Amino acid sequence: MLSKINCCSLAGIDGYIVEVETDISNGLPAFEIVGLGDTAVRESKERVKSAIKNSDFEFPIKRITINLAPASVKKEGSAFDLAIALGILTAMGQVNNCKLDEYMFIGELSLDGRLKPVNGVLPMAVSAFHEGVKRLILPLENADEAAVVQGLCVLPASALQEVVRHLNGENEINAYTVDINSLFNNYNEDDVDFSDVKGQDSVKRALEVAASGGHNCMMIGSPGAGKTMIARRLPTILPPLTFEEALEVTKIHSVAGMLPLKTSLITARPFRSPHHTISAVSLVGGGKYPKPGEISLSHFGVLFLDELPEFSKTALEVLRQPLEDGVVTISRINASLSYPSRTTLICAANPCKCGNYLEENKECRCSPNQIQQYLGKLSGPLLDRLDIHLEVSSVSFKDLEGSPSGESSKVIRQRVIKARNIQLERYKGLKIYSNSQLQPAMISKYCRLDDKGKALLKSAFDKLGLSARAHSRILKVARTIADMEESESIKANHVAEAIQYRSLDRCFK
């Protein structure tokens, strides 16, 4: 008595088919699961046994061997419960269906046979579709998530009995669908808006440049100057997510177990703001059972690090490679996992421990040595990866008392979209989508300067002692500013503004 049932497991944010092979033979009663399963997989024996009995099916008093193939790859989680139970029932002849190879089964079983939701269903559904699986049976709570995969028949069930009756042709489960267009059409306007910000015109201009080119940004200013307020409004001026981007963001949140129930697709750009006590593993991902970190959860969105000098140096330094490559690679003995991390990093910091170093009307109580020590927590290589440095001064009483008169996020977003479209057209076929992603070999081609611009950049390079990476950042930002003005060439005024955004380099050295 042998049966084979399709299930799925995860490697990073991608799924792969797992074949659940069940053999029932005579001998002393035993129940063994092989195939490098973790504790949750091994414990499924008790869940499956109770679920089968409490669903009024016969559980065999024989030797049961379950193999999760490929056996050389580690399996994690409780998503195999349903497939294991059906494998046993099929081998016993209690499930009669000659087309089981067209199905995939995902779900955790309760002791009474109810199906409970699992994490990572979206990448599993995508994998099932690409592998030619026609029908996916899964818990009812996961149906919205899986139904965004067009061309895959999603069959949600609430209990093991319901699945068996469907397979035996007694009571068919209806296919579940969602309207993809309505998900984007029902997108709610943001609760925050750039028009809420009073004053700070130069900072808002710099954030628009950052949004237009996907540039990382650093804001330095006194407490209460508005750094956090402005950062939280950056997602409101970023272009809307495309379907492909929304799918990838949703996959990451699904794998991390952070996708709300009955949510089909994340259609808003994520904004993540972890506390400064966060560990390096939580920030970039990993752990005993690897999960995406904050930098991956903010993929295609914004990662905001407030009070940057308060973060541990270890946590900050591990950000360097993901920021440069746009992907986090986690290596283990058995495999290497990759999580995408194409995010816009926005950092905020006080200029010193008391926060008054840049204030004209407040006295700074910190000594020059204390200021240097506070700022010295941030390494040069990390700062080089921040394209834009800003000084954020306190808002004047006049600006606070005045009514908000700034542009709304909707107006700014239209300009950002126009600049992004110029970049998409320019880099078509190159697998880069914004100026911040330009590789060194591409900079010489797309960021050419005239003699006046070169002289200006050389002067700044000599006076500020900029690194080679900072030199490249200036050219990328200048390219973005030119795109915002719909200028094919980079002019001297574009270079001057870009240099202005590196004026804090000297302060950190």
ABEGO torsion letter per residue (X at the ends): XBBBBBBBBBBEABBBBBBBBBBBBBEBBBBBBBGGBBAAAAAAAAAAAAAAAAAGBBBBBBBBBBBBOBAABBBBEAAAAAAAAAAAAAAAGABBBAAAAABBBBEBBBAAGBBBBBBGAAAAAAAAAAAGBABBBBBAAAAAAAAABBGBBBBBBABAAAAAAAAAGABBBBBBBBBAAAAAAABBBBABBAAABBEGAAAAAAAAAAAAAGBBBBBBBBBGAGAAAAAAAAAAABBBBBAAAAAAAAAAAAAAGABBBGBABBABBBBBBBBAABBAAAAAEEEABBBBBAAAAABGBBBBBBGAAABBAAAAAAAAAAAAAGBBBBBBAABBBBBBABBBBBBBBBABAAGAAABAABBBABBAAAAAAAAAABBAAAAAABABBBBBBBBBAAAAABBBABBBAAAAAAAAAAAAAAAAAAABGAGBABAAABBAAAAAAAABBBAAAAAAAAAAAAAAGBBAAAAAAAAAAAAAAAAAAGBABBBAAAAAAAAAAAAAAAAAX
